[in-house]
Amino acid sequence: MNGAEILRQALALKAEERFAVIEGLIKSLDEPSKEVDEIWAEEAEKRLKAVREGRLETIPMAEVFAEEQ
């Protein structure tokens, strides 16, 4: 079965079923990386420590979103 045949069959599915297929395909492309997760966890800890020690200034969420408009 080739990609065109799979697509034809997928398009015949109900919307909810198509969504499940799409979600499964997208998740298969986003494989977790333990190394990347560890790097981000370390960075988050560093940032939290900097905030608590007063070395990093935070910006209220409302202020951040107000600037986007």
N, C-alpha and C positions, 0 to 999 in steps of 0.2 A: 504494500500500500504506500503510495507516495503522498507528498504534502498536499497536492491539489485534491486528492480523494479524501484525505482527512478533513480538509477545510470544507469540502462539499457536505460531508456527513455532519460536521460540527454546526454548520449553518442551518441544518434541518432540525437541530435540537431546540427545545423551549429556551426562552431567555435565561431562566435560572440555571439550566444545565450548561448553557454556553458560558455563563459567568463562572461556573465551577471549573470548567475546562480552562478558561483564561487564567483564573486565579492559580490553578495548579501549574500551568506553564510558566507564569511569572515567578511563582515561588521556586520553581526548579532552576531558574536563572540566578536567583538571589541566594546562593549558598552561603551560610554563615562561615565566618573565618575566625577561629579562636584567637589567632594572632592579632587581627584587627580589633576584635572585641577587647582583648587585654590592653592594647594601646589606648583605646578610647576610655577604658575604665581608669587607667593611670592618669590620663589627661583630666578626666572628670574629678578625680581625687585632688590633683594639683590645683585645679580651679576652685574647688570647694575650700581647700585649705587657704588659698590666697584671699578668698572672700572673707572667710572667718577671721583672718589676720589683718584685714583692712587694706591689703595690698592690691585688691581688685575691686573696682566699683561696679555695682550692678545698676541696671536700668529697669524701672518698672515696666511690666508687660504692656500696660495701657499706653505708656509713653512710646514704646517701640512701635506699636501698631498705629498710633496717631501719626507718626512720622511718615508712614507708608502712604497715607492718603493725600 
